[in-house]
């Protein structure tokens, strides 16, 4: 059993514990969100490579997968078809 601590030391330990717990929870949420984004990016990049039958260079598939506006991507694919 640890030696008896004063009230100030106990409050400091509680604050530190709260900080560590909160940062761990925030880190897990951020890691999960970034993991989902990575899966979406990899899926779209693979799908674009399959759909254009390798008529576009690999960098174009990567740009298309990261493109936030699909209308630009449709225009790019239209040029290839």
N, CA and C atoms as an extended XYZ file, in Angstrom:
243
Properties=species:S:1:pos:R:3:atomname:S:1:resname:S:1:resid:I:1 pbc="F F F"
N         0.831       -1.163        0.000 N   UNK     1
C         0.000        0.000        0.000 CA  UNK     1
C         0.892        1.249        0.000 C   UNK     1
N         0.559        2.267       -0.819 N   UNK     2
C         1.414        3.461       -0.856 CA  UNK     2
C         1.292        4.247        0.437 C   UNK     2
N         2.320        5.006        0.742 N   UNK     3
C         2.247        5.837        1.945 CA  UNK     3
C         1.147        6.875        1.801 C   UNK     3
N         0.648        7.311        2.912 N   UNK     4
C        -0.443        8.300        2.926 CA  UNK     4
C         0.035        9.615        2.322 C   UNK     4
N        -0.739       10.136        1.384 N   UNK     5
C        -0.409       11.391        0.727 CA  UNK     5
C        -1.328       12.485        1.230 C   UNK     5
N        -0.873       13.707        1.126 N   UNK     6
C        -1.696       14.836        1.532 CA  UNK     6
C        -2.808       15.073        0.520 C   UNK     6
N        -3.763       15.935        0.873 N   UNK     7
C        -4.900       16.217       -0.002 CA  UNK     7
C        -4.440       16.847       -1.319 C   UNK     7
N        -3.428       17.700       -1.286 N   UNK     8
C        -2.920       18.326       -2.507 CA  UNK     8
C        -2.298       17.319       -3.456 C   UNK     8
N        -1.578       16.360       -2.909 N   UNK     9
C        -0.945       15.338       -3.744 CA  UNK     9
C        -1.999       14.429       -4.367 C   UNK     9
N        -3.044       14.090       -3.603 N   UNK    10
C        -4.110       13.256       -4.155 CA  UNK    10
C        -4.824       13.977       -5.294 C   UNK    10
N        -5.068       15.278       -5.132 N   UNK    11
C        -5.738       16.039       -6.173 CA  UNK    11
C        -4.874       16.116       -7.426 C   UNK    11
N        -3.571       16.244       -7.258 N   UNK    12
C        -2.655       16.275       -8.413 CA  UNK    12
C        -2.679       14.943       -9.151 C   UNK    12
N        -2.694       13.855       -8.405 N   UNK    13
C        -2.741       12.535       -9.027 CA  UNK    13
C        -4.051       12.335       -9.781 C   UNK    13
N        -5.147       12.803       -9.211 N   UNK    14
C        -6.438       12.691       -9.887 CA  UNK    14
C        -6.471       13.496      -11.178 C   UNK    14
N        -5.917       14.694      -11.127 N   UNK    15
C        -5.875       15.524      -12.337 CA  UNK    15
C        -5.009       14.887      -13.416 C   UNK    15
N        -3.866       14.350      -13.014 N   UNK    16
C        -2.990       13.682      -13.970 CA  UNK    16
C        -3.687       12.456      -14.563 C   UNK    16
N        -4.356       11.689      -13.730 N   UNK    17
C        -5.076       10.510      -14.199 CA  UNK    17
C        -6.185       10.907      -15.177 C   UNK    17
N        -6.917       11.965      -14.864 N   UNK    18
C        -7.979       12.443      -15.744 CA  UNK    18
C        -7.401       12.887      -17.086 C   UNK    18
N        -6.270       13.579      -17.054 N   UNK    19
C        -5.620       14.037      -18.281 CA  UNK    19
C        -5.175       12.859      -19.149 C   UNK    19
N        -4.577       11.859      -18.529 N   UNK    20
C        -4.115       10.703      -19.279 CA  UNK    20
C        -5.281        9.915      -19.868 C   UNK    20
N        -6.350        9.751      -19.104 N   UNK    21
C        -7.521        9.041      -19.616 CA  UNK    21
C        -8.161        9.777      -20.784 C   UNK    21
N        -8.289       11.084      -20.668 N   UNK    22
C        -8.901       11.871      -21.730 CA  UNK    22
C        -8.044       11.863      -22.989 C   UNK    22
N        -6.737       11.984      -22.845 N   UNK    23
C        -5.879       11.976      -24.027 CA  UNK    23
C        -5.893       10.614      -24.706 C   UNK    23
N        -5.988        9.551      -23.932 N   UNK    24
C        -6.093        8.222      -24.532 CA  UNK    24
C        -7.388        8.043      -25.288 C   UNK    24
N        -8.468        8.559      -24.748 N   UNK    25
C        -9.767        8.452      -25.411 CA  UNK    25
C        -9.779        9.269      -26.705 C   UNK    25
N        -9.221       10.453      -26.666 N   UNK    26
C        -9.159       11.296      -27.854 CA  UNK    26
C        -8.267       10.669      -28.921 C   UNK    26
N        -7.164       10.085      -28.498 N   UNK    27
C        -6.259        9.432      -29.442 CA  UNK    27
C        -6.896        8.242      -30.134 C   UNK    27
N        -7.668        7.462      -29.385 N   UNK    28
C        -8.364        6.323      -29.992 CA  UNK    28
C        -9.360        6.789      -31.038 C   UNK    28
N       -10.123        7.833      -30.713 N   UNK    29
C       -11.118        8.342      -31.660 CA  UNK    29
C       -10.445        8.879      -32.922 C   UNK    29
N        -9.365        9.609      -32.757 N   UNK    30
C        -8.652       10.150      -33.921 CA  UNK    30
C        -8.039        9.022      -34.756 C   UNK    30
N        -7.480        8.024      -34.096 N   UNK    31
C        -6.908        6.893      -34.819 CA  UNK    31
C        -7.949        6.125      -35.610 C   UNK    31
N        -9.118        5.928      -35.033 N   UNK    32
C       -10.190        5.236      -35.748 CA  UNK    32
C       -10.668        6.038      -36.944 C   UNK    32
N       -10.816        7.350      -36.775 N   UNK    33
C       -11.271        8.189      -37.881 CA  UNK    33
C       -10.256        8.182      -39.025 C   UNK    33
N        -8.986        8.282      -38.703 N   UNK    34
C        -7.959        8.264      -39.750 CA  UNK    34
C        -7.864        6.891      -40.410 C   UNK    34
N        -8.093        5.840      -39.655 N   UNK    35
C        -8.094        4.501      -40.236 CA  UNK    35
C        -9.219        4.322      -41.242 C   UNK    35
N       -10.393        4.846      -40.932 N   UNK    36
C       -11.523        4.766      -41.864 CA  UNK    36
C       -11.226        5.562      -43.123 C   UNK    36
N       -10.657        6.755      -42.963 N   UNK    37
C       -10.294        7.543      -44.144 CA  UNK    37
C        -9.271        6.809      -45.013 C   UNK    37
N        -8.319        6.153      -44.379 N   UNK    38
C        -7.329        5.391      -45.129 CA  UNK    38
C        -7.945        4.238      -45.897 C   UNK    38
N        -8.903        3.554      -45.282 N   UNK    39
C        -9.588        2.462      -45.979 CA  UNK    39
C       -10.390        2.979      -47.165 C   UNK    39
N       -11.080        4.113      -46.984 N   UNK    40
C       -11.817        4.698      -48.106 CA  UNK    40
C       -10.872        5.070      -49.241 C   UNK    40
N        -9.764        5.703      -48.909 N   UNK    41
C        -8.810        6.120      -49.935 CA  UNK    41
C        -8.281        4.908      -50.703 C   UNK    41
N        -7.864        3.868      -49.972 N   UNK    42
C        -7.318        2.677      -50.634 CA  UNK    42
C        -8.371        1.990      -51.499 C   UNK    42
N        -9.607        1.960      -51.016 N   UNK    43
C       -10.684        1.327      -51.793 CA  UNK    43
C       -10.963        2.093      -53.076 C   UNK    43
N       -11.066        3.419      -52.977 N   UNK    44
C       -11.341        4.213      -54.167 CA  UNK    44
C       -10.179        4.164      -55.157 C   UNK    44
N        -8.962        4.178      -54.655 N   UNK    45
C        -7.806        4.110      -55.546 CA  UNK    45
C        -7.788        2.793      -56.311 C   UNK    45
N        -8.080        1.719      -55.624 N   UNK    46
C        -8.126        0.416      -56.274 CA  UNK    46
C        -9.271        0.336      -57.279 C   UNK    46
N       -10.429        0.876      -56.909 N   UNK    47
C       -11.582        0.844      -57.812 CA  UNK    47
C       -11.321        1.666      -59.069 C   UNK    47
N       -10.702        2.829      -58.920 N   UNK    48
C       -10.410        3.652      -60.095 CA  UNK    48
C        -9.404        2.959      -61.015 C   UNK    48
N        -8.441        2.287      -60.450 N   UNK    49
C        -7.493        1.537      -61.263 CA  UNK    49
C        -8.156        0.415      -62.030 C   UNK    49
N        -9.120       -0.229      -61.390 N   UNK    50
C        -9.857       -1.315      -62.055 CA  UNK    50
C       -10.779       -0.761      -63.139 C   UNK    50
N       -11.452        0.351      -62.856 N   UNK    51
C       -12.431        0.897      -63.789 CA  UNK    51
C       -11.801        1.475      -65.056 C   UNK    51
N       -10.625        2.029      -64.972 N   UNK    52
C       -10.045        2.634      -66.171 CA  UNK    52
C        -9.097        1.685      -66.904 C   UNK    52
N        -9.037        0.445      -66.491 N   UNK    53
C        -8.225       -0.587      -67.164 CA  UNK    53
C        -6.793       -0.142      -67.399 C   UNK    53
N        -6.218        0.552      -66.457 N   UNK    54
C        -4.830        1.015      -66.488 CA  UNK    54
C        -4.542        1.962      -67.640 C   UNK    54
N        -5.560        2.679      -68.100 N   UNK    55
C        -5.336        3.682      -69.139 CA  UNK    55
C        -4.775        4.973      -68.561 C   UNK    55
N        -5.018        5.188      -67.272 N   UNK    56
C        -4.462        6.352      -66.599 CA  UNK    56
C        -3.220        5.937      -65.826 C   UNK    56
N        -2.287        6.836      -65.644 N   UNK    57
C        -1.119        6.495      -64.818 CA  UNK    57
C        -1.523        6.324      -63.353 C   UNK    57
N        -0.664        5.676      -62.591 N   UNK    58
C        -0.965        5.398      -61.186 CA  UNK    58
C        -1.190        6.671      -60.374 C   UNK    58
N        -0.440        7.728      -60.679 N   UNK    59
C        -0.612        8.953      -59.914 CA  UNK    59
C        -2.009        9.532      -60.117 C   UNK    59
N        -2.611        9.337      -61.278 N   UNK    60
C        -3.956        9.862      -61.520 CA  UNK    60
C        -4.986        9.123      -60.671 C   UNK    60
N        -4.782        7.827      -60.462 N   UNK    61
C        -5.683        7.076      -59.585 CA  UNK    61
C        -5.588        7.581      -58.155 C   UNK    61
N        -4.378        7.908      -57.723 N   UNK    62
C        -4.194        8.417      -56.369 CA  UNK    62
C        -4.836        9.788      -56.210 C   UNK    62
N        -4.679       10.640      -57.208 N   UNK    63
C        -5.295       11.966      -57.155 CA  UNK    63
C        -6.811       11.828      -57.156 C   UNK    63
N        -7.322       10.934      -57.974 N   UNK    64
C        -8.768       10.725      -58.031 CA  UNK    64
C        -9.324       10.190      -56.734 C   UNK    64
N        -8.592        9.322      -56.069 N   UNK    65
C        -9.067        8.757      -54.807 CA  UNK    65
C        -9.094        9.810      -53.710 C   UNK    65
N        -8.216       10.782      -53.770 N   UNK    66
C        -8.182       11.828      -52.762 CA  UNK    66
C        -8.993       13.056      -53.133 C   UNK    66
N        -9.611       13.046      -54.287 N   UNK    67
C       -10.378       14.197      -54.770 CA  UNK    67
C       -11.681       14.331      -53.990 C   UNK    67
N       -11.903       15.484      -53.361 N   UNK    68
C       -13.138       15.645      -52.584 CA  UNK    68
C       -14.372       15.904      -53.444 C   UNK    68
N       -14.185       16.300      -54.678 N   UNK    69
C       -15.327       16.569      -55.557 CA  UNK    69
C       -15.349       15.548      -56.682 C   UNK    69
N       -16.291       14.620      -56.657 N   UNK    70
C       -16.314       13.566      -57.671 CA  UNK    70
C       -16.568       14.079      -59.081 C   UNK    70
N       -17.140       15.270      -59.246 N   UNK    71
C       -17.423       15.765      -60.590 CA  UNK    71
C       -16.137       15.939      -61.393 C   UNK    71
N       -15.060       16.342      -60.738 N   UNK    72
C       -13.778       16.467      -61.448 CA  UNK    72
C       -13.269       15.102      -61.885 C   UNK    72
N       -13.485       14.115      -61.044 N   UNK    73
C       -13.050       12.762      -61.378 CA  UNK    73
C       -13.835       12.219      -62.564 C   UNK    73
N       -15.130       12.480      -62.598 N   UNK    74
C       -15.939       12.007      -63.737 CA  UNK    74
C       -15.454       12.619      -65.023 C   UNK    74
N       -15.075       13.886      -64.984 N   UNK    75
C       -14.553       14.533      -66.180 CA  UNK    75
C       -13.240       13.905      -66.619 C   UNK    75
N       -12.384       13.542      -65.676 N   UNK    76
C       -11.117       12.891      -65.993 CA  UNK    76
C       -11.351       11.517      -66.613 C   UNK    76
N       -12.283       10.755      -66.035 N   UNK    77
C       -12.572        9.426      -66.577 CA  UNK    77
C       -13.247        9.520      -67.938 C   UNK    77
N       -14.046       10.560      -68.159 N   UNK    78
C       -14.716       10.744      -69.437 CA  UNK    78
C       -13.693       10.961      -70.561 C   UNK    78
N       -12.611       11.654      -70.255 N   UNK    79
C       -11.583       11.886      -71.260 CA  UNK    79
C       -10.918       10.593      -71.691 C   UNK    79
N       -10.862        9.624      -70.785 N   UNK    80
C       -10.193        8.362      -71.088 CA  UNK    80
C       -11.084        7.387      -71.822 C   UNK    80
N       -12.369        7.553      -71.734 N   UNK    81
C       -13.283        6.577      -72.347 CA  UNK    81
C       -13.589        6.889      -73.761 C   UNK    81
